[in-house]
């Protein structure tokens, strides 16, 4: 069974940086389409960054130029480097993997809080 485990969240001041990591257990990510989602308090979960198996990336307009998604298929992981953080970036961040089939898996979520 696939299990995605996120780490790296926490509290940071506005303008600061955090890097989130997601490690996959029980499978490899070589053929997976990976992404990070953000759920702000009281709002729906939204995609912020995605990376294909060919390393093509897509970003939400709200984070484009500030966030960077990357993957390491040897380490079976995907990361999200978040720079110039804003209070509106506060929320729970989820790692997502979409495998051929299709089959998808979600991490448990990790809290990021940006203070003004």
matplotlib code that plots the C-alpha trace (Angstrom):
import matplotlib.pyplot as plt

x = [0.0, 1.3, 2.0, 3.1, 4.7, 5.2, 7.7, 9.1, 6.1, 6.0, 5.8, 7.6, 7.4, 6.1, 8.9, 10.6, 11.1, 10.2, 10.9, 8.3, 9.3, 7.2, 8.6, 6.7, 6.7, 5.5, 6.1, 8.4, 7.5, 9.2, 5.9, 3.9, 2.5, 3.2, 1.7, 1.3, -2.0, -2.9, -6.0, -6.4, -8.6, -12.3, -11.5, -11.2, -8.0, -6.3, -3.4, -0.3, 2.4, 2.7, 5.5, 5.3, 7.6, 9.3, 10.0, 7.5, 6.1, 3.0, 2.2, -0.8, -0.7, -0.6, 2.7, 4.4, 7.9, 7.9, 7.5, 9.6, 8.6, 11.2, 11.4, 14.1, 13.0, 16.1, 15.1, 11.4, 10.5, 9.1, 9.8, 8.3, 10.6, 8.5, 10.0, 8.7, 5.9, 2.8, 0.1, -2.3, 0.0, -1.0, -2.8, -2.4, -0.2, -0.9, 1.4, -0.4, 0.7, -1.2, 0.0, -0.9, -4.2, -5.1, -4.5, -3.9, -2.6, -2.5, -0.3, -1.8, -1.1, 1.3, 0.6, 2.3, 1.7, 3.0, 2.8, 2.5]
y = [0.0, 3.4, 5.8, 9.4, 11.1, 14.9, 16.8, 20.3, 22.4, 24.9, 28.5, 31.2, 35.0, 36.6, 36.8, 33.7, 30.3, 26.7, 23.5, 20.7, 17.1, 14.1, 10.6, 7.7, 4.3, 1.1, 2.1, 4.1, 7.4, 7.0, 7.0, 9.2, 12.7, 14.5, 17.5, 19.7, 21.1, 23.8, 24.0, 27.4, 27.5, 27.3, 26.8, 24.0, 22.2, 23.7, 22.6, 24.9, 22.9, 19.9, 18.0, 15.3, 12.3, 14.2, 17.1, 19.5, 21.7, 23.8, 26.4, 28.2, 31.9, 32.7, 30.9, 31.2, 32.7, 32.0, 28.2, 25.5, 21.9, 19.2, 15.4, 12.8, 9.5, 7.8, 9.0, 8.4, 12.0, 15.3, 18.6, 22.1, 25.0, 28.0, 31.4, 34.9, 33.4, 35.4, 35.1, 33.8, 30.8, 29.6, 26.2, 22.5, 21.3, 17.9, 15.7, 13.9, 11.2, 10.0, 6.7, 5.0, 3.1, 5.7, 5.4, 8.3, 8.7, 11.5, 12.4, 13.1, 16.8, 19.2, 22.6, 25.8, 29.0, 32.3, 35.2, 38.8]
z = [0.0, -0.9, 1.9, 1.4, 4.4, 4.5, 6.6, 6.9, 7.9, 10.7, 11.7, 9.7, 9.4, 6.3, 3.7, 5.0, 3.5, 4.1, 2.3, 2.4, 1.6, 0.8, 0.8, -0.7, 1.0, -0.6, -4.2, -6.4, -8.0, -11.3, -13.3, -11.0, -11.6, -8.3, -6.8, -3.7, -2.7, -0.2, 1.9, 3.7, 6.8, 5.8, 2.1, -0.4, -1.2, -4.3, -6.4, -6.0, -7.9, -10.0, -11.6, -14.3, -14.7, -17.5, -15.0, -16.6, -13.9, -13.4, -10.7, -9.5, -10.3, -6.6, -6.0, -9.4, -9.0, -5.3, -5.0, -6.7, -7.0, -7.6, -7.5, -6.7, -8.1, -6.6, -3.1, -4.0, -2.9, -4.0, -2.4, -2.4, -1.8, -0.6, -0.7, 0.1, 2.1, 2.7, 5.5, 2.8, 2.3, 5.7, 5.8, 5.4, 2.5, 1.1, -1.1, -3.9, -6.3, -9.4, -10.8, -14.1, -13.8, -12.6, -8.9, -6.6, -3.1, -0.6, 2.3, 5.7, 5.4, 7.1, 8.7, 7.5, 9.3, 8.1, 10.6, 9.5]

ax = plt.figure().add_subplot(projection="3d")
ax.plot(x, y, z, "-o")
ax.set_aspect("equal")
plt.show()
